[in-house]
Amino acid sequence: MRELIKSFVIFCTAGLLSGCSTVPQKAKVADSSSDAAEITFSRGDSVKQEQREAAEYTGLGSDEVESYYIVIADTGLSYYSLRDRMLSLQQKMKNPIDTMGRFYSVAKDLISLPDDDEDEIYRGDYFPRRFPSNTLSLEYLSSYDTVAAGKTIALVAGIYESENSADSALASVRKYMKDAYTLKADMYVGCIH
């Protein structure tokens, strides 16, 4: 926990010096199992409870923590199986996929940014979604659910500010994935680098 807090303080200090940006960028990305698809990339998206505690510990305040509703379409331990389900769900629902530039590194057994990513702090590491959108992505469930097993992957079908919006999205997802559910999570939304 101390190492996490120390890292967090370093990230925040660096962020204060360099500023934060969450401006989405568009890019054409080819997926090995489909034609080129437009995917939105953005920096920022959800942190674990430990990071929330670190924010509180460093006095960053509750105005940087928001309660959001996450629609979980499916969970599992196989990245590739969930990726296939995500691509299928995207075709049916027409919601965009946001990988944030991440991929599954077999060598690291980790959903991660590339080792040469422009973000020096998170390159080669996992960086979760934290902000509301209806995009699909694969995330570690522990980013949103503090009791989830560390390597459990969630097929996220959106992050919503209101319970009503999440319930509407959930109803749409359940047409295709009957075990989908909504999870309420408190997420740190301040600058983390």
Disulfide bonds with the S-S distance in Angstrom:
Cys20-Cys191 1.96
